[in-house]
Amino acid sequence: MTDQDPKFDRRMLEALICPQSHGTLSYDADRQELVSRAANLAYPIRDGIPVMLVDEARVLD
């Protein structure tokens, strides 16, 4: 990621919750995802914006 690429603002983690479990999320910088261990889902971050839709989430391995 270059300096010109949008980056996820980690302060958003304080306001965001998993739409399925209503639990907390952790940030995976390598995969650009917000991870909900409670729901076993990872939500993508696209262009610095979290996509908080269950249909867009990846099921964790």
C-alpha positions in Angstrom: 0.0 0.0 0.0 1.5 3.4 -1.0 1.0 6.7 0.8 -1.6 7.6 -1.8 -3.8 4.6 -1.2 -6.7 5.1 1.2 -6.0 3.4 4.5 -8.5 2.2 7.1 -8.8 4.5 10.1 -8.4 2.3 13.1 -10.5 4.7 15.2 -13.5 3.3 13.3 -13.1 0.1 15.3 -14.4 1.9 18.3 -17.7 2.6 16.5 -18.2 -0.5 14.4 -19.6 -3.8 15.5 -20.3 -7.0 13.6 -23.8 -6.8 12.0 -24.4 -10.5 12.6 -23.0 -11.1 16.2 -23.1 -7.5 17.4 -19.6 -8.3 18.8 -16.3 -6.5 18.5 -14.1 -6.5 15.4 -10.4 -6.8 15.0 -8.4 -5.3 12.1 -6.3 -7.5 9.9 -4.0 -5.1 8.1 -2.5 -7.7 5.8 -5.8 -8.9 4.4 -7.5 -5.5 4.7 -10.4 -7.0 6.6 -12.4 -6.5 9.8 -12.6 -9.8 11.6 -15.5 -11.0 13.8 -14.4 -14.1 15.7 -17.9 -14.4 17.3 -19.5 -14.7 13.8 -16.6 -16.4 12.2 -16.6 -13.8 9.4 -14.2 -11.3 7.9 -15.6 -8.1 6.3 -13.6 -6.6 3.5 -12.2 -3.0 3.5 -12.3 -1.5 0.0 -10.7 1.8 -0.7 -10.4 2.4 3.0 -14.1 1.8 3.6 -15.3 -1.2 5.6 -18.1 -3.2 3.8 -20.2 -4.3 6.7 -22.6 -6.6 4.8 -22.9 -10.2 5.8 -23.3 -11.2 2.1 -19.9 -9.6 1.4 -18.1 -11.2 4.3 -15.7 -14.1 4.0 -16.2 -17.1 6.2 -13.0 -17.7 8.3 -11.1 -20.9 7.9 
